[in-house]
Amino acid sequence: MGILLTENTNVLIQGMTGKEGAKAAKAMLEYGTKVVCGVTPNKGGQEVEGKPIFNSVKEALKKFPAVNATAIYVPPFAAKAAILEAIDGDIPLINIIVERIPIKDMAYCLAAAKEKNVRIIGPSSLGLIVPGIGRIGVVGGPLVNEIFQPGEIGVISRSGGMTNELSWQIRRAGLGQSAAVHVGGDLLMGTTYADLLRLFEKDEATKAVVIFGEHGGSYEFEIIEAIIKKEFTKPLAIYIGGKFANVFPEGMNVGHAGAIVAKGQGAAEKEKALSEVGVMIAERYEDLVQLVHNQIYAH
């Protein structure tokens, strides 16, 4: 069945009249996602891709009470207000593509979301896809049908490009994806690897999961906890990018905002701790698919 997204997901796009918002609306509709309306302050009454635009989330929810997901395509300065508007509207799933949201703003929004049990994917997330059902955001781009097909492998990635690349490798191996989620590359992550693994655990369609991780941040250590608590029991293979970073001075920022390395939390330490709880470690990201393939079809 896949996670996060079903045939009953009705999507609102905040910032739908902007260039990126309109492009995302088109991409999502073309893939069969139910995009029902958009919101842009002072642009109410317009239409994008034949869908009505409202001035506020509140106004949109009055007309479309079935909305249960939103994708946010607004400039960074407007992001906090847009996210809080969606949280106030009790929209259970928020995908944030916006990059460069100030950390204090994001921390505030994540705390507000947690209070209301609202799930945030992102920030800086290209989105998520359940092949054959729909996508929120632009994951897969124009080649979505060449990259994705329904299957049994869950994909989680810190990198947008690698979400597509890994999924393409899965397809090339003759397999498919149950769902693929780009969690975003920022320092703060609305939905973590461990959060998603718990969802994949309950998903009957998912037989194994691959993760493209990063040398920075400590989110990989949450995976270990989830495995020890038996919250995730399926085959899992992970590649942690940025091994070269151990030659850099401690605290140096490489690539994503999330790539700041704390002492004792680099790629090597993560790999050692993960392998000790049975996670398969890929030396090259190209090996991820083979590792899970061998586990599932070892008979």
Secondary structure, DSSP 8 states (H G I E B T S, - for coil): --SS--TT-EEEEETTTSHHHHHHHHHHHHTT-EEEEEE-TT-TT-EETTEEEESSHHHHHHH-TT--EEEE---HHHHHHHHHHHHHTT-SEEEE------HHHHHHHHHHHHHTT-EEE-SS--EEEETTTEEEESTTGGGHHHH--EEEEEEEES-HHHHHHHHHHHHHTT--EEEEEE--SSSS-SS-HHHHHHHHHH-TT-SEEEEEEESSSSHHHHHHHHHHTTS--S-EEEEEE-GGGGGS-TT-B-SSGGGB--TT-SHHHHHHHHHHTT-EE-SSGGGHHHHHHHHHT--
